[in-house]
Amino acid sequence: MTIRMWKVEEQVYKTPFESIAVKTLKERKKTPYKPPQSSSFVGRHATSSGTTKKKPPSKLKSLFPVSATLEARGRIEGLKDCKILATLKGVSLKHSVIGEDPESYTCPASDFGDAELAHLGFFASRDSTVQMLQEEIDHHQEGSNSDLAAHLRIWQGDVESMLREAVKKRQLNDWLVSLAPQVSLEFWREMAHLYAQQLMAEGDVRKAVSYTLISGQKSQAIEMFSSQQLHREAVALTRCQYPDESSQVQESLSRWASKAVLDGNLELAVKCFLANGEVAEAARTLARRSDPLSLVLSADLATSAGLDQLAAAYLQQATDIAQTATATTEKPSPTPTNGDAAVAEVSQSIDQADKNQEVVALSTAAAEDEQTENAEIIQENGRK
């Protein structure tokens, strides 16, 4: 038999807590840090990025917190509830009493009359159930759980008054408005319009416009976009709702053009004027650029609008600018630059415009000569 001996003080002692802590620390050092996933927010509701769906809450809030609390008071109180219900149903209790004094409690037929007995509305009459629901509604409204209170009020058929109360408190939402058709179509339109006003006050312009549009107020929906300087949206919506030649479309384009001029975006303003058929205004606006290419195009637009003198002035101004640019060139480069190409293009455009005017003049003179010859022939025939 072998006997082994050792000294306790020589043993290496580690408590379980210390060893677990050291192991956890080592695992943390080995595991690389992963940043949390970013999330994007749409409106007032948050959704996780990517395709990850928002998980539903693990436990739904109770619709009957008051009743649940009263039901959980214990076995003795539960027995008392049973005695009260038995008395309500006409059961004779010879050996059991409700309280210390058998005559201390009277049970009405349709109303318990006591908030501590509200949970018994599940087991009594309809009136008792309504009273119990009202206790639950009051509790939800005090706790800012208006959605839960709305469910209970819908069960009672109290939709109209519930929505009007939500309007006063500015607590309307998509779900509440969707309940309005239960009352009437006109009431739904009214709620949609009021909800649009609430959304405008909250800064949600696009959603406000959509609700205004479905309520049947097209012009007001367009005005909402225009008042917020969202002219692109206003024009698109107007095009969808009105014909091309309508005054509503022209007004939306005119507002967009005015805003573009103020912002210095003259090309965008010219597009709006051309879309409205205001060719002369488009020519005057584009000529404010005072560069040869813009002036030549302005001259063409002015000619199309019947403003020949204005077109000639624009062409002369473009010629002067092109000649000045050529004269100020000190050392011409062997290869043409972008500026030279622009000047050449302007000169070509001006020459083409002059040729067009000469052709028009020759055509007019030829027509006049032909008319004169025809008149002389007619006179000679008359003499004969």
Secondary structure as GFF3:
##gff-version 3
##sequence-region A 1 384
A	DSSP	three_ten_helix	8	10	.	.	.	ID=ss1
A	DSSP	alpha_helix	16	30	.	.	.	ID=ss2
A	DSSP	beta_strand	39	42	.	.	.	ID=ss3
A	DSSP	beta_strand	45	48	.	.	.	ID=ss4
A	DSSP	alpha_helix	65	71	.	.	.	ID=ss5
A	DSSP	alpha_helix	75	88	.	.	.	ID=ss6
A	DSSP	three_ten_helix	115	123	.	.	.	ID=ss7
A	DSSP	alpha_helix	126	142	.	.	.	ID=ss8
A	DSSP	alpha_helix	146	155	.	.	.	ID=ss9
A	DSSP	alpha_helix	159	168	.	.	.	ID=ss10
A	DSSP	alpha_helix	174	178	.	.	.	ID=ss11
A	DSSP	three_ten_helix	180	182	.	.	.	ID=ss12
A	DSSP	alpha_helix	185	202	.	.	.	ID=ss13
A	DSSP	alpha_helix	205	214	.	.	.	ID=ss14
A	DSSP	alpha_helix	218	227	.	.	.	ID=ss15
A	DSSP	alpha_helix	231	241	.	.	.	ID=ss16
A	DSSP	alpha_helix	247	263	.	.	.	ID=ss17
A	DSSP	alpha_helix	266	275	.	.	.	ID=ss18
A	DSSP	alpha_helix	279	286	.	.	.	ID=ss19
A	DSSP	three_ten_helix	287	289	.	.	.	ID=ss20
A	DSSP	alpha_helix	292	304	.	.	.	ID=ss21
A	DSSP	alpha_helix	308	327	.	.	.	ID=ss22
A	DSSP	alpha_helix	338	383	.	.	.	ID=ss23
###
